[in-house]
Amino acid sequence: MGAADVVPGVSGGTVAFITGIYETLLESIRRVNPSLIGVLRSKGIKGAFEHINGLFLISLFAGILTSVLTLAKLISWLLVTHPVPLWSFFFGLILVSVWHIMRQIHSFELSRWIGFILGVGLAYAMTVLNPLHLEPTAINIVLSGAVAICAMILPGISGSFILLLIGMYSPVLGALKGLDIGFLALFIGGCLCGLLSFSHLLSWLLNRFRDITLMFLMGLMVGTLPKIWPWKQTLSWRVNSSGEQVPLLQKNLMPHSFESITGTSSQLVLAVIMMLLAIGLVLALEKFAEDK
């Protein structure tokens, strides 16, 4: 999940879904609420820890944090030096994730498809928005953390992409690389506020309106596929907070057009291999979970 959340356009929530921990994650976070004080009084620290599935949460978030801190530089490097294979891997990951969610839906009535269309529309609209350029003030850092974490636990919507849209991706990535404790403390505080509030809503929706919610989440994934299409032509650039030129507007191309327009190899064979590798990885995880 940490590795996925570093990449703009890919959601850690997608990884949680395909590994089968998504609803456990939501339910565990949902239990961190004022009623926990009553559990603490009646059952003690051990009982409260078990009530919120504490070992699961600590293990998961320790893994996410470790991955983010260790992979931020690697992912940044791959995005610049090997973008086509990297995006191909994540494209395959999203494709097989859509199939994975579809298998869990019991009814495909019209109302469910309305949820799917809304999900596609929302995700696609976000991919064509022009990025903002917020200043990294204290309040903006906290708010960006709250908004980004909500996206991170939604399959199909990338928290990193949300940060990119509001102009906070580079400052956050820079803070991670430079271990800016003050910046990261504000950002994590915002993440905690957003996570605790939004997880309650998602958990409630999955319990009350499971099929239509899953169709909406599937729509989010489908709608983000154009954003992570491997072959792109950069139409305009912007200078980030580090003084580096990064893509601003991009256009999707077919592999053969990519070669003729950009003069760069499409790496089509490698791209297909990476897509199949992602699909194989998810299927292997499913098989492993079933065997357990």
C-alpha positions as CSV (number, residue, x, y, z in Angstrom):
1,M,0.0,0.0,0.0
2,G,2.9,2.4,0.8
3,A,4.5,1.7,-2.5
4,A,1.3,2.3,-4.4
5,D,0.5,5.5,-2.5
6,V,3.8,7.1,-3.6
7,V,2.8,6.9,-7.2
8,P,0.4,9.6,-8.5
9,G,-2.6,7.8,-10.1
10,V,-2.4,4.5,-8.1
11,S,-4.3,3.9,-4.8
12,G,-3.1,2.1,-1.7
13,G,-6.8,1.2,-1.3
14,T,-6.6,-0.8,-4.4
15,V,-3.8,-2.9,-2.9
16,A,-5.8,-3.3,0.3
17,F,-8.8,-4.6,-1.8
18,I,-6.9,-7.1,-3.8
19,T,-5.1,-8.5,-0.8
20,G,-8.4,-9.0,1.0
21,I,-7.8,-6.7,4.0
22,Y,-9.9,-3.7,2.9
23,E,-13.0,-4.3,5.0
24,T,-10.9,-5.4,8.0
25,L,-9.0,-2.1,7.7
26,L,-12.1,0.0,7.6
27,E,-13.7,-1.8,10.5
28,S,-10.6,-1.6,12.6
29,I,-10.2,2.1,12.0
30,R,-14.0,2.7,12.6
31,R,-13.6,1.2,16.1
32,V,-11.3,4.0,17.1
33,N,-14.0,6.3,18.4
34,P,-15.2,7.8,21.8
35,S,-16.8,4.4,22.7
36,L,-13.3,3.0,23.0
37,I,-13.1,4.8,26.3
38,G,-15.8,2.6,27.7
39,V,-14.1,-0.5,26.4
40,L,-10.9,0.7,28.0
41,R,-12.6,1.1,31.4
42,S,-14.3,-2.2,31.3
43,K,-11.7,-4.4,29.6
44,G,-8.5,-2.6,30.2
45,I,-5.7,-1.7,27.8
46,K,-5.4,-5.3,26.4
47,G,-9.1,-5.5,25.8
48,A,-9.2,-2.1,24.0
49,F,-6.2,-3.1,21.9
50,E,-7.9,-6.3,20.8
51,H,-11.2,-4.4,20.2
52,I,-9.6,-2.1,17.6
53,N,-7.5,-5.0,16.1
54,G,-4.4,-3.1,17.3
55,L,-1.8,-5.6,16.1
56,F,-3.2,-5.6,12.6
57,L,-3.3,-1.7,12.5
58,I,0.3,-1.4,13.9
59,S,1.6,-4.0,11.4
60,L,-0.1,-2.4,8.5
61,F,0.8,1.2,9.1
62,A,4.3,0.3,10.1
63,G,4.6,-1.4,6.7
64,I,3.1,1.6,4.9
65,L,5.4,4.0,6.6
66,T,8.5,1.9,6.0
67,S,7.6,1.5,2.4
68,V,6.9,5.2,1.8
69,L,10.2,6.2,3.5
70,T,12.3,3.6,1.7
71,L,10.6,3.6,-1.7
72,A,10.0,7.4,-2.2
73,K,13.3,7.9,-3.9
74,L,13.1,4.7,-6.0
75,I,9.6,5.4,-7.3
76,S,10.6,9.0,-8.1
77,W,13.6,7.6,-10.1
78,L,11.5,5.0,-11.9
79,L,8.9,7.6,-12.9
80,V,11.6,9.6,-14.6
81,T,13.9,6.8,-16.0
82,H,11.5,3.9,-16.7
83,P,8.0,5.4,-16.9
84,V,6.5,2.9,-19.4
85,P,7.2,-0.3,-17.6
86,L,6.2,1.2,-14.2
87,W,2.9,2.6,-15.5
88,S,2.3,-0.7,-17.3
89,F,2.7,-2.7,-14.1
90,F,0.2,-0.4,-12.3
91,F,-2.2,-0.5,-15.3
92,G,-2.3,-4.3,-15.1
93,L,-2.8,-4.0,-11.4
94,I,-5.9,-1.8,-11.8
95,L,-7.3,-4.0,-14.6
96,V,-7.2,-7.2,-12.5
97,S,-8.5,-5.3,-9.5
98,V,-11.7,-4.3,-11.4
99,W,-12.2,-8.0,-12.2
100,H,-11.6,-8.9,-8.5
101,I,-14.3,-6.4,-7.3
102,M,-16.7,-7.5,-10.0
103,R,-16.6,-11.1,-8.6
104,Q,-17.8,-9.9,-5.2
105,I,-20.9,-8.1,-6.6
106,H,-24.1,-10.2,-6.2
107,S,-26.5,-8.2,-8.3
108,F,-26.0,-6.0,-11.4
109,E,-29.3,-4.1,-11.4
110,L,-29.7,-0.7,-12.9
111,S,-29.2,1.1,-9.6
112,R,-25.8,-0.6,-9.3
113,W,-24.8,0.6,-12.8
114,I,-25.7,4.2,-11.8
115,G,-23.2,3.9,-9.0
116,F,-20.6,2.6,-11.5
117,I,-21.2,5.5,-13.9
118,L,-20.9,8.0,-11.0
119,G,-17.6,6.4,-10.0
120,V,-16.3,6.6,-13.6
121,G,-17.4,10.2,-14.0
122,L,-15.9,11.3,-10.7
123,A,-12.5,9.6,-11.4
124,Y,-12.3,10.8,-15.0
125,A,-13.2,14.4,-14.0
126,M,-10.4,14.4,-11.5
127,T,-7.9,13.2,-14.2
128,V,-8.6,16.2,-16.4
129,L,-8.6,18.9,-13.7
130,N,-5.8,21.5,-13.9
131,P,-3.5,21.3,-10.9
132,L,-3.6,24.0,-8.3
133,H,-0.5,25.5,-6.7
134,L,-1.2,25.8,-2.9
135,E,1.5,27.2,-0.7
136,P,2.7,24.7,2.0
137,T,1.4,26.6,4.9
138,A,0.5,24.8,8.2
139,I,-3.3,24.8,7.5
140,N,-2.8,23.7,3.9
141,I,-0.5,20.8,5.0
142,V,-3.1,19.6,7.5
143,L,-6.0,19.9,5.1
144,S,-4.0,18.2,2.3
145,G,-3.2,15.3,4.6
146,A,-6.9,14.9,5.5
147,V,-8.0,15.0,1.9
148,A,-5.2,12.7,0.6
149,I,-5.8,10.0,3.2
150,C,-9.5,9.8,2.2
151,A,-8.4,9.2,-1.3
152,M,-5.7,6.7,-0.3
153,I,-8.3,4.3,1.3
154,L,-10.6,4.6,-1.7
155,P,-9.7,2.0,-4.4
156,G,-9.1,3.8,-7.7
157,I,-8.4,7.3,-6.3
158,S,-4.8,8.0,-5.6
159,G,-3.9,10.1,-2.6
160,S,-0.7,11.1,-4.4
161,F,-2.7,12.2,-7.4
162,I,-4.9,14.3,-5.1
163,L,-1.8,15.9,-3.7
164,L,-0.6,16.5,-7.2
165,L,-3.9,18.3,-8.1
166,I,-3.7,20.6,-5.2
167,G,0.0,21.3,-5.7
168,M,1.2,19.6,-2.5
169,Y,2.8,16.4,-4.0
170,S,6.3,17.8,-4.4
171,P,6.4,19.5,-0.9
172,V,5.3,16.2,0.7
173,L,7.7,14.1,-1.2
174,G,10.5,16.5,-0.4
175,A,9.6,16.4,3.3
176,L,9.7,12.6,3.1
177,K,13.1,12.6,1.4
178,G,14.5,15.2,3.8
179,L,12.8,13.9,6.9
180,D,11.3,17.3,7.7
181,I,9.7,16.3,11.1
182,G,7.6,19.5,11.5
183,F,6.1,19.2,8.1
184,L,5.5,15.5,8.4
185,A,3.9,15.9,11.9
186,L,1.3,18.4,10.5
187,F,0.6,16.2,7.5
188,I,0.2,13.0,9.6
189,G,-2.1,14.9,12.0
190,G,-4.3,15.8,9.0
191,C,-4.2,12.2,7.8
192,L,-5.4,10.9,11.2
193,C,-8.3,13.3,11.3
194,G,-9.4,12.4,7.7
195,L,-8.9,8.7,8.3
196,L,-10.9,8.4,11.4
197,S,-13.9,10.4,10.0
198,F,-14.0,9.0,6.5
199,S,-13.6,5.3,7.4
200,H,-16.9,5.5,9.4
201,L,-18.7,6.6,6.3
202,L,-17.2,3.9,4.0
203,S,-17.8,1.1,6.5
204,W,-21.4,2.2,6.9
205,L,-21.9,2.3,3.1
206,L,-20.4,-1.2,2.6
207,N,-22.6,-2.6,5.4
208,R,-25.9,-1.0,4.2
209,F,-25.4,-0.7,0.4
210,R,-22.6,-3.2,-0.4
211,D,-23.3,-3.9,-4.1
212,I,-23.8,-0.3,-5.2
213,T,-20.8,0.8,-3.2
214,L,-18.6,-1.8,-4.8
215,M,-19.9,-0.8,-8.2
216,F,-19.0,2.8,-7.4
217,L,-15.5,1.8,-6.2
218,M,-15.1,-0.3,-9.4
219,G,-16.1,2.8,-11.4
220,L,-13.4,4.8,-9.7
221,M,-10.8,2.3,-10.8
222,V,-12.0,2.2,-14.4
223,G,-12.2,6.0,-14.5
224,T,-8.5,6.4,-13.5
225,L,-7.2,4.0,-16.2
226,P,-6.6,6.8,-18.7
227,K,-4.5,8.6,-16.0
228,I,-2.1,5.6,-15.7
229,W,-2.0,4.7,-19.4
230,P,1.8,4.0,-20.0
231,W,2.2,5.9,-23.3
232,K,1.9,9.6,-23.0
233,Q,2.9,12.8,-24.8
234,T,3.8,15.7,-22.5
235,L,2.1,18.8,-23.8
236,S,3.3,21.3,-21.1
237,W,5.6,21.4,-18.2
238,R,5.7,23.1,-14.8
239,V,8.5,23.8,-12.4
240,N,8.0,22.2,-9.0
241,S,9.1,23.5,-5.6
242,S,12.5,21.9,-6.1
243,G,13.1,23.8,-9.3
244,E,12.7,20.7,-11.4
245,Q,10.6,20.5,-14.6
246,V,7.7,18.0,-14.3
247,P,4.8,17.2,-16.7
248,L,1.7,19.4,-16.3
249,L,-0.6,18.3,-19.2
250,Q,-0.2,15.0,-21.0
251,K,-2.0,13.2,-23.9
252,N,-2.5,9.5,-24.2
253,L,-1.1,7.8,-27.3
254,M,-1.1,4.4,-28.8
255,P,2.3,2.6,-28.7
256,H,3.1,3.1,-32.4
257,S,2.1,6.7,-32.2
258,F,4.2,7.1,-29.1
259,E,7.3,6.0,-31.0
260,S,6.7,8.3,-34.0
261,I,5.8,11.4,-32.0
262,T,8.3,11.2,-29.2
263,G,11.1,9.4,-31.0
264,T,11.3,7.0,-28.0
265,S,10.8,3.2,-28.0
266,S,7.4,2.1,-26.8
267,Q,8.9,-0.9,-25.0
268,L,5.7,-2.7,-25.9
269,V,7.0,-6.2,-25.1
270,L,8.3,-5.1,-21.7
271,A,5.1,-3.2,-21.0
272,V,3.0,-6.3,-21.8
273,I,5.2,-8.4,-19.6
274,M,4.9,-5.9,-16.7
275,M,1.1,-5.9,-17.1
276,L,0.9,-9.7,-17.0
277,L,3.3,-9.7,-14.1
278,A,0.9,-7.4,-12.1
279,I,-2.1,-9.6,-13.1
280,G,-0.2,-12.8,-12.1
281,L,0.8,-11.2,-8.8
282,V,-2.8,-10.5,-7.8
283,L,-4.0,-13.9,-8.9
284,A,-1.2,-15.5,-6.8
285,L,-2.2,-13.4,-3.8
286,E,-5.8,-14.6,-4.2
287,K,-4.7,-18.2,-4.5
288,F,-2.5,-17.8,-1.4
289,A,-5.4,-16.3,0.6
290,E,-7.8,-19.1,-0.5
291,D,-5.2,-21.7,0.6
292,K,-5.0,-20.1,4.0
